C-alpha cells in the first residue's frame, strides 16, 4: 500500500473508534441517569411542606430498621403475623375475658408437659431429647435498657417542668389540651382496648400516609395555616389581656 492509503485507513479506524467511544459514553451517561432516577424518586421533593417539618422519608424517620419495616408493611408476612397475634391477644383478653396470668400459666404448663414427655419418650423412639439452651439475660443488656428508660423519663419530667414553670403559653395549652383529650378517650375504652386501637392505627395510618403523603401534607399545610390564624385571634382577644393584667398588678405592688 502507499502512504496515502495508510493515512486514509487510519482516519477510518479513528472515526470508528470515536463512534464506539461516544456511544459507550452516551450509554454510560444514560445508565447513570437511570441509576439516579430511583434514588431521586425516593428522596423528598424540595421546597414542599412536610408534616411535622420532617426532612427525611417516613421510613428513615421511624428508624429504618425492623420496627419501621413492620409498621410500613415492607414484609407483608411478618407484618401480618404481628397484626394477627395482637388481634388474637385482644380477642382473648377483651372479648373472651381471658386473664394474662392465666394465659401465662397455661402456656408454661403446656410447654413443661411437652418437654417432659418428649425427654422421656425420646429413649423409646431413638431420637435425641430436646436441646434447650440456657436463657440468661446479660447484665449489659439490662443496664442499657434501664439507662435508656431512666434518660427518657428524666427528659419527659424536664419538659413537663419547663412547660409548667415556663412562659411558653402555647406549649402549655397544647399539653393541657392533649392530656384532656387522652383522659376523655381513656374513659371511653379499657386500657387494653386503647392500646390495641393505637396499635391498629400505627399499622394502618402510617402506611396510608406514606402512600398518599403529598396530598396529606398539602391538606395539613392549609389546616396548620388556618390554626395559626385562629391562634393569633385568640392571642389578641384573650392571652394578650391576661399578660397585661399581670403587668398592671406587678406595677401596683
N, C-alpha and C positions, 0 to 999 in steps of 0.2 A: 504493500500500500504506500501511497505518497503521504507526505507530511500533512497536506491539506485534508486528506481523508481521515487521518488520525485525529486531527483537531475537530472535524465535524462529528466523529464518533464520540469524542469526549464531551462535546456540547450536548449531544442527545442523551448520554448517560447522566450528565449533570441535571438535565431537565427532569429525567425520570426519577432520580433520587430526590430532587427537590419536591416533586409531586407527592412522593411517598411520605416525605417528612412533614409536608404541610397537611396531608390527610391524617397522619398519625397525631399531629399536634391538635388538629381540629377535633379528632375523635377523643383525645385525652381531655381537651377542654370541655367537650360535651359530656364526657363521663364524669368529669369533675363537677360540672354544673348539676348533673343528675344526682351525684352523691350529696351535693349541698342542698338539694331540694327537700329531702325528707327531714334533715336536721333543721332547716329553716321553717318547715311547716310545724315541727314540734315546738319551736320557740314561740314565745308570746309576741303578739303584734305590738310594735312600738306606738307610743302616744295614744294608747287605748286604756280607758278606765278599767281597772280590775277590782273586784270585790275585796275589801279589807286591805287595799293597797299592795297586794302581792305582786312580785316581780318575777316569780318562777311558775312553772306549770304546777297544777294541783298535785300531781304525783310526787314531785320534789318537795312541795310544802308539807306533805304528810310523812316525809322521811325517806321516800324512795326505797323502802325495804319491804319485807314480807307483810307487815300490817297494812301498808299502803296498797300492795297488790291484792290483799284480801278485800279491803274496803272498796276498791275500784274494779273488782271482778276481773283482774288480769288473768287469773287462773280460775275458770268457772267451776271446776271440780272442787277445789279447796274452798272457795267462797261459798258454794252451795252446801258443802258439808258443814262448815261453821254455822251458816244460817239455819240449816236443818237441826243441828244439835241444840242451838239456842232456842229454837221453836219447840223442840221436844221437851226441854227442861221447863220452859214456860207453861206448856200444857200440863206437865206432871205436877208442878208446884201450884199453879193457879186454878186450872180447870178441874184437875183430879184431886186437889187438896193433899198432895203428897208433901212430905216434910224432908228437909235437907239431911238431917241427922239420920232419919230412917233410910233414905236412899243410900247414904254413905255406908251405913251398917250392912244393908242388903248386898251392896256391891262387894264389900270386904268378905262377907260370908260366902258368896258365890265364888269369889277368887280363891279363898282358902280351901274350900271343898274341892274345887277343880284341881288345884295344885297338889293337895293331899292325895286324891285318888290317882292322879297322873303319876306321882312319885312312887306309889305302891304297885300300880298296875304295870309300870314300865318293866318290872322284873319278869313278868309273865309274857309280855309281847316282844321281848328282846329289843326294846328301844331305850335310849338313854333318858334319864329323868330330866325335867326342865332345868335349864341353866339360868338361874335368876341372879343378875348382878347385884352387888351391894349398892344400895341407894344412899348416898351420903351427900349432904349439902355442904359445899366448901365454905370456909369462913370468909374468904374474899368476896364471894358472890353475895352472901347475906349482908356483909358490911357495906358493899356498894349499893345494894337496894335500900338499906336503911339510910345511908348517906343521901341518896337521891330524894327519898321521901322527906327526910328532915329538911333538906335545902328547899324543896318545893313548898313545904308547909311554912317555913320561915319567910319565904318570898311572898306567899299569899297573905300572911299576917302583916308583913310590912306594907303591902299595898293597901290592905284594909285600914291600917293605922294612918297611912298618908292621906287616904280619902276622908277618914273621919275627922282628922285634925287639920287637914289642909284647906286651901282656899279655892280648890277646883270644884266649883258648884256643879259643872256639867258632869264630871265623873261621879260625884256624889249622887246626883239624881239618877244617873244611869244604873248605878249599882243598886240603889234602893228599889227602883222600878223592876230591875231584873230579879232581885230576891223576892219581891212581892209576887211577880208572875210565877216564879218557881213554887212559891208556897201555895198559890191558888191551884196550879196544876197538880202539885203533890197531894192536895186534899181531895182531888177527884179520882186518884188512882192509888193502888197499893204500890209499895216500893219496888217489888219485883216487876210488876206490870210497867211501871215508869221506866225502869232500866231496860226492859225489853223494847219499849217504844223508842227509846233513844238508840238502841242497837239497830232496830229496823230502819230508823231514819238515817243512821250513818251508812248503812248498806244500800240505801236507795237514793237519798238526796245527793250524796257526793257523786255517784256515778252519773246521775241525771244532770247534775251541774256541769260535770266535765264534758258531757255530750252537747249541752246547749249553753256553754259558758258565755259566748258572745252575746246572745240575746238576754241572758240573765244579768250580765254585767251592765249592759245598756239600760235595762229597766231599773236596776239598783242605783245607777248613777242619777237617774231622774228622781227616784224616790229620796235619795240622800240630799239632793239639792232642795227638794221641797221640805224635807225635815229641817234642814238648816234655816230655811226661810221662816218656818214656824217657830223655831227656837229663838231666832232673832226677835220676832214679835213678842214671844213670851219673856225674853230678857228685858225688852223695853217696858213692857207693861207690869211685870211682877218683880223680877230679880233686881233690876236697877233701883226700884223703890226700896227693896229690902236693904241694899247696900247703903243708900242714902240715909235710911232710918238709923242704921247702926252708927254712921259717922256723926249724925247730929247728936245722938246720945253720948258719944265719947267727947264731943266738944263741950256739951253741957257739964259733964263731970270735970 
